[in-house]
């Protein structure tokens, strides 16, 4: 990252335990991401519900961090929030100064996404919802919207967090949404969001 970059644009990836937040940040970051993953232990089983993530061996205990350089003036910073309930107290700080957020959803465990959406709405942070593909039973977009009580204007898309191209589409969808949300304001955030979609780094 060049020290002369004028705009650091902050995006947060949030969602329930084991939905793929670390994987998404890792797949799309241009640098080796900073991860705060720790090995899961038997002691943690008494605290965290791992019934739906039996194959998970490590978990984020603070946040993940990745970066995409858009151009000489703009850098996109990605923060992946921890998913376990015992670390939710960190979320409010991560949301500070955030341009927008991605709520990552495992459709096998839709209810796990409720808290993330509630906190984002509380902070007034624009967000989109991305359903990560775990190969579980399918749900129609209408069913997912109803289950999450989503506003009709909140974008809902499918993704594969393991794929760089798919993760890039998630970010582009978010930024296009941000341009719409901020269109009525004359603040600096809207032009900054527009720069993201013009970036060749995110061009598909």
C-alpha positions as a Markdown table, in Angstrom:
| # | Residue | x | y | z |
|---|---|---|---|---|
| 1 | Unk | 0.0 | 0.0 | 0.0 |
| 2 | Unk | 1.3 | 3.4 | -0.9 |
| 3 | Unk | 1.6 | 5.8 | 2.0 |
| 4 | Unk | 0.2 | 8.6 | -0.3 |
| 5 | Unk | -3.3 | 7.0 | -0.6 |
| 6 | Unk | -5.9 | 9.6 | 0.3 |
| 7 | Unk | -8.9 | 7.5 | 1.0 |
| 8 | Unk | -9.1 | 4.4 | 3.2 |
| 9 | Unk | -12.5 | 2.8 | 2.6 |
| 10 | Unk | -13.5 | 0.5 | 5.3 |
| 11 | Unk | -15.8 | -2.5 | 4.7 |
| 12 | Unk | -16.9 | -5.0 | 7.4 |
| 13 | Unk | -17.8 | -8.7 | 6.7 |
| 14 | Unk | -20.0 | -9.9 | 9.5 |
| 15 | Unk | -22.3 | -12.9 | 10.2 |
| 16 | Unk | -22.7 | -16.0 | 12.4 |
| 17 | Unk | -20.2 | -18.5 | 13.6 |
| 18 | Unk | -18.5 | -20.4 | 10.7 |
| 19 | Unk | -20.3 | -18.7 | 7.8 |
| 20 | Unk | -17.1 | -18.1 | 5.9 |
| 21 | Unk | -16.0 | -14.5 | 6.8 |
| 22 | Unk | -12.3 | -15.4 | 7.1 |
| 23 | Unk | -12.5 | -17.3 | 3.8 |
| 24 | Unk | -14.0 | -14.4 | 1.9 |
| 25 | Unk | -11.4 | -11.9 | 3.2 |
| 26 | Unk | -8.6 | -14.3 | 2.4 |
| 27 | Unk | -9.9 | -15.0 | -1.1 |
| 28 | Unk | -10.2 | -11.4 | -2.2 |
| 29 | Unk | -7.3 | -9.7 | -0.4 |
| 30 | Unk | -4.3 | -8.6 | -2.4 |
| 31 | Unk | -2.1 | -9.1 | 0.6 |
| 32 | Unk | -1.7 | -12.0 | 2.9 |
| 33 | Unk | -4.5 | -11.3 | 5.3 |
| 34 | Unk | -4.0 | -10.7 | 9.0 |
| 35 | Unk | -5.9 | -13.4 | 10.8 |
| 36 | Unk | -6.5 | -13.8 | 14.5 |
| 37 | Unk | -7.5 | -17.5 | 14.3 |
| 38 | Unk | -6.9 | -19.8 | 17.2 |
| 39 | Unk | -7.3 | -23.5 | 17.4 |
| 40 | Unk | -10.6 | -24.6 | 18.8 |
| 41 | Unk | -10.4 | -26.7 | 21.9 |
| 42 | Unk | -12.7 | -29.0 | 23.8 |
| 43 | Unk | -13.2 | -26.4 | 26.4 |
| 44 | Unk | -14.7 | -24.1 | 23.8 |
| 45 | Unk | -17.3 | -26.7 | 22.9 |
| 46 | Unk | -19.1 | -25.8 | 26.2 |
| 47 | Unk | -19.3 | -22.2 | 25.1 |
| 48 | Unk | -19.7 | -22.2 | 21.3 |
| 49 | Unk | -22.4 | -24.1 | 19.5 |
| 50 | Unk | -20.4 | -26.2 | 17.0 |
| 51 | Unk | -23.2 | -28.6 | 16.1 |
| 52 | Unk | -23.5 | -27.2 | 12.6 |
| 53 | Unk | -19.7 | -26.6 | 12.0 |
| 54 | Unk | -18.2 | -29.9 | 13.1 |
| 55 | Unk | -15.4 | -29.7 | 10.6 |
| 56 | Unk | -14.2 | -26.3 | 11.9 |
| 57 | Unk | -10.8 | -26.5 | 13.7 |
| 58 | Unk | -10.0 | -22.8 | 14.1 |
| 59 | Unk | -11.9 | -19.6 | 14.9 |
| 60 | Unk | -11.4 | -15.9 | 14.7 |
| 61 | Unk | -11.0 | -14.3 | 18.1 |
| 62 | Unk | -10.6 | -10.6 | 17.2 |
| 63 | Unk | -10.9 | -9.8 | 13.4 |
| 64 | Unk | -9.5 | -10.6 | 10.0 |
| 65 | Unk | -7.9 | -7.9 | 7.9 |
| 66 | Unk | -7.4 | -7.7 | 4.2 |
| 67 | Unk | -6.7 | -4.9 | 1.6 |
| 68 | Unk | -7.4 | -4.1 | -2.0 |
| 69 | Unk | -5.5 | -1.2 | -3.6 |
| 70 | Unk | -8.0 | 0.5 | -6.0 |
| 71 | Unk | -5.8 | 3.2 | -7.4 |
| 72 | Unk | -3.1 | 5.7 | -6.3 |
| 73 | Unk | -5.7 | 7.5 | -4.1 |
| 74 | Unk | -8.1 | 4.8 | -2.8 |
| 75 | Unk | -7.5 | 1.7 | -0.7 |
| 76 | Unk | -10.3 | -0.7 | 0.4 |
| 77 | Unk | -9.8 | -2.2 | 3.8 |
| 78 | Unk | -11.7 | -5.4 | 4.7 |
| 79 | Unk | -12.4 | -6.4 | 8.3 |
| 80 | Unk | -13.9 | -9.8 | 9.1 |
| 81 | Unk | -15.8 | -9.8 | 12.4 |
| 82 | Unk | -15.7 | -12.7 | 14.8 |
| 83 | Unk | -18.8 | -14.9 | 14.8 |
| 84 | Unk | -19.1 | -16.3 | 18.3 |
| 85 | Unk | -21.5 | -14.6 | 20.6 |
| 86 | Unk | -18.8 | -14.2 | 23.3 |
| 87 | Unk | -16.9 | -11.9 | 20.9 |
| 88 | Unk | -19.9 | -9.8 | 19.7 |
| 89 | Unk | -18.8 | -6.9 | 22.0 |
| 90 | Unk | -16.1 | -6.2 | 19.4 |
| 91 | Unk | -18.6 | -5.5 | 16.6 |
| 92 | Unk | -19.6 | -2.0 | 17.6 |
| 93 | Unk | -16.0 | -0.9 | 17.5 |
| 94 | Unk | -15.5 | -2.6 | 14.1 |
| 95 | Unk | -18.5 | -0.8 | 12.7 |
| 96 | Unk | -17.1 | 2.6 | 13.6 |
| 97 | Unk | -16.1 | 4.5 | 10.4 |
| 98 | Unk | -17.4 | 1.7 | 8.2 |
| 99 | Unk | -18.6 | 2.6 | 4.7 |
| 100 | Unk | -20.8 | -0.4 | 4.5 |
| 101 | Unk | -21.0 | -4.1 | 5.4 |
| 102 | Unk | -21.6 | -7.6 | 4.0 |
| 103 | Unk | -23.7 | -9.9 | 6.1 |
| 104 | Unk | -22.6 | -13.4 | 5.2 |
| 105 | Unk | -25.3 | -16.1 | 5.7 |
| 106 | Unk | -25.3 | -19.9 | 5.9 |
| 107 | Unk | -28.8 | -20.7 | 4.7 |
| 108 | Unk | -28.8 | -23.8 | 6.9 |
| 109 | Unk | -28.6 | -21.5 | 9.9 |
| 110 | Unk | -30.4 | -18.3 | 8.8 |
| 111 | Unk | -31.3 | -17.3 | 12.4 |
| 112 | Unk | -27.6 | -16.9 | 13.2 |
| 113 | Unk | -27.6 | -13.7 | 11.0 |
| 114 | Unk | -30.2 | -11.9 | 13.0 |
| 115 | Unk | -27.9 | -10.2 | 15.4 |
| 116 | Unk | -25.6 | -8.9 | 12.7 |
| 117 | Unk | -28.5 | -7.3 | 10.8 |
| 118 | Unk | -29.9 | -5.8 | 14.1 |
| 119 | Unk | -26.5 | -4.2 | 15.0 |
| 120 | Unk | -26.0 | -2.8 | 11.5 |
| 121 | Unk | -29.5 | -1.3 | 11.4 |
| 122 | Unk | -28.8 | 0.1 | 14.9 |
| 123 | Unk | -25.7 | 1.9 | 13.7 |
| 124 | Unk | -27.4 | 3.0 | 10.4 |
| 125 | Unk | -24.7 | 1.1 | 8.4 |
| 126 | Unk | -25.8 | 0.2 | 4.8 |
| 127 | Unk | -25.3 | -3.5 | 4.1 |
| 128 | Unk | -26.1 | -6.3 | 1.6 |
| 129 | Unk | -26.7 | -10.0 | 2.4 |
| 130 | Unk | -24.6 | -12.7 | 0.7 |
| 131 | Unk | -25.6 | -16.3 | 1.0 |
| 132 | Unk | -22.5 | -18.5 | 1.1 |
| 133 | Unk | -22.8 | -21.8 | -0.7 |
| 134 | Unk | -22.5 | -24.7 | 1.7 |
| 135 | Unk | -24.4 | -27.2 | -0.4 |
| 136 | Unk | -27.3 | -27.3 | 2.0 |
| 137 | Unk | -31.1 | -27.3 | 1.2 |
| 138 | Unk | -32.1 | -24.6 | -1.1 |
| 139 | Unk | -34.2 | -21.6 | -0.2 |
| 140 | Unk | -35.8 | -19.1 | -2.5 |
| 141 | Unk | -34.7 | -15.5 | -2.3 |
| 142 | Unk | -38.3 | -14.7 | -1.1 |
| 143 | Unk | -38.0 | -17.2 | 1.7 |
| 144 | Unk | -34.6 | -15.8 | 2.8 |
| 145 | Unk | -35.9 | -12.3 | 2.7 |
| 146 | Unk | -38.9 | -13.2 | 4.8 |
| 147 | Unk | -36.8 | -15.2 | 7.3 |
| 148 | Unk | -34.5 | -12.2 | 7.8 |
| 149 | Unk | -37.2 | -9.6 | 7.5 |
| 150 | Unk | -35.1 | -7.7 | 5.0 |
| 151 | Unk | -36.0 | -4.4 | 3.6 |
| 152 | Unk | -36.9 | -4.8 | -0.1 |
| 153 | Unk | -34.1 | -2.4 | -1.0 |
| 154 | Unk | -31.3 | -4.5 | 0.6 |
| 155 | Unk | -29.5 | -6.5 | -2.1 |
| 156 | Unk | -29.5 | -10.3 | -1.6 |
| 157 | Unk | -27.1 | -12.4 | -3.6 |
| 158 | Unk | -25.5 | -15.9 | -3.7 |
| 159 | Unk | -21.8 | -16.4 | -3.4 |
| 160 | Unk | -18.9 | -18.8 | -2.9 |
| 161 | Unk | -16.6 | -17.3 | -0.4 |
| 162 | Unk | -13.7 | -19.5 | -1.6 |
| 163 | Unk | -13.8 | -17.9 | -5.0 |
| 164 | Unk | -12.0 | -14.6 | -5.6 |
| 165 | Unk | -14.3 | -13.8 | -8.5 |
| 166 | Unk | -17.4 | -14.5 | -6.5 |
| 167 | Unk | -16.1 | -12.5 | -3.5 |
| 168 | Unk | -15.3 | -9.6 | -5.9 |
| 169 | Unk | -18.9 | -9.7 | -7.1 |
| 170 | Unk | -20.1 | -9.4 | -3.5 |
| 171 | Unk | -18.0 | -6.3 | -3.0 |
| 172 | Unk | -19.1 | -4.7 | -6.2 |
| 173 | Unk | -22.8 | -5.4 | -5.3 |
| 174 | Unk | -22.1 | -3.7 | -1.9 |
| 175 | Unk | -20.5 | -0.6 | -3.5 |
| 176 | Unk | -23.3 | -0.3 | -6.1 |
| 177 | Unk | -25.8 | -0.4 | -3.2 |
| 178 | Unk | -23.7 | 2.3 | -1.3 |
| 179 | Unk | -23.9 | 4.6 | -4.3 |
| 180 | Unk | -27.6 | 4.3 | -4.3 |
| 181 | Unk | -27.9 | 4.8 | -0.5 |
| 182 | Unk | -25.6 | 7.9 | -0.5 |
| 183 | Unk | -26.9 | 9.4 | -3.8 |
| 184 | Unk | -29.1 | 11.8 | -1.9 |
| 185 | Unk | -26.2 | 13.2 | 0.2 |
| 186 | Unk | -23.4 | 15.4 | -0.9 |
| 187 | Unk | -20.9 | 14.0 | 1.5 |
| 188 | Unk | -17.5 | 12.6 | 0.6 |
| 189 | Unk | -18.5 | 9.0 | 1.0 |
| 190 | Unk | -20.5 | 8.8 | -2.2 |
| 191 | Unk | -17.7 | 9.8 | -4.5 |
| 192 | Unk | -15.4 | 7.5 | -2.7 |
| 193 | Unk | -17.8 | 4.6 | -3.2 |
| 194 | Unk | -18.0 | 5.4 | -6.9 |
| 195 | Unk | -14.2 | 5.1 | -7.2 |
| 196 | Unk | -14.4 | 1.5 | -5.9 |
| 197 | Unk | -16.7 | 0.4 | -8.8 |
| 198 | Unk | -14.4 | 2.1 | -11.4 |
| 199 | Unk | -11.3 | 0.3 | -10.1 |
| 200 | Unk | -9.7 | -2.1 | -12.5 |
| 201 | Unk | -8.9 | -4.3 | -9.4 |
| 202 | Unk | -12.6 | -5.0 | -9.0 |
| 203 | Unk | -13.6 | -5.0 | -12.6 |
| 204 | Unk | -15.0 | -8.3 | -13.8 |
